[in-house]
């Protein structure tokens, strides 16, 4: 009898403890209790911007655009990384850097969904409410832009996620359609600019329209893309943006958020941090680690570098003053960044010759810090310029050519060429000839800025024919490698999802 009473006491005690563990802490903020006022709405949308500091964005994602294209490669000692980025050989679908990019985009989507679902019910200034919702729609559209570009057939999550969500994949076309819908909504809500300096870097109507045009171009809908870009050429954005005189000003810490910048991700130095690579310090994700992973040997990890053939493309044409294209030394660190040669080319305080001898390796320069300090690290402060006005001009020219208005397109390419000191294009090209020239112009202006992969994909140029420029494309399989594999861990959790073709 004593044993039975003892067991009963223990059992009741266990149930009592279990009940106590289920009690909700009344002092803890929950999703239901958070969204109360204007301050909460601003905090909520600011969390969307914070997603840009996560490693998937501030480290790996640029690599998947630059290095899987024909302008870059990875010769990293981490062979799995080099194979995935350079040779289209991914060890498995749970490969860490790819999963980080995939996961961080969904983190951003979930944060945007929280704003979209909860802010409409807050009693606050309606203009501010609309703007905040516009920012959230932009971020959701942007994250799906990246997922559509890299994975294609992903799940569309348009409400705050729940553990019971087991949605099937949407098709790549459906994902692009959602991107266009979200960015259109964002463009309708966002302001042309911000008057408060504290809001510098927030998304504008121009940012939404520029990315919307990119999405339509990937969908081969050049008419709709042109309409989005009309904002900059004949619409409200006509006098908002322009090319800066010095191309290098687009990539310096001292000239951030200039008139050419349309979408720019801000990275700052946290004054509470210790050393630049002190990863144990709290709140250390205010910066970017692109420089640490792109930086040349002796400065960074050199997990990413450029291919030499692109240097030759810059040397095809001289300026009207018979000088080399000024964009070349801004785009790359290599043995002739200084035209006088490797002894005159300085690489973080030392000559190229002293550091690397007679090496012909080429390193992406645009988002490094060699112009402002002699080291790289995990907390870089050089902002990432995602879309510039020069890109808009070249996109507009491509759209005009695609819809049969080639004669009207020259002027927009010539504006970009004039800044580089190049002569205007000779007119009279056929539609295909103009497109071929435009491909060269985008290569010269935008190499190393994360657009080359989507350019090649849009033009139908991905394939083994690129192996003459980039041997990694010998392994490219049409119908497979245009998309990355869906992480297996997601497929294991969600039985309604399917893997991408041929993976």
Beta strands, then each sheet from edge to edge (+ up, - down):
strand 1: 72-73
strand 2: 261-265
strand 3: 305-306
strand 4: 332-333
strand 5: 346-347
strand 6: 350-351
strand 7: 363-364
strand 8: 384-388
sheet 1: 1+ 3-
sheet 2: 2+ 8-
sheet 3: 4+ 7-
sheet 4: 5+ 6-
end
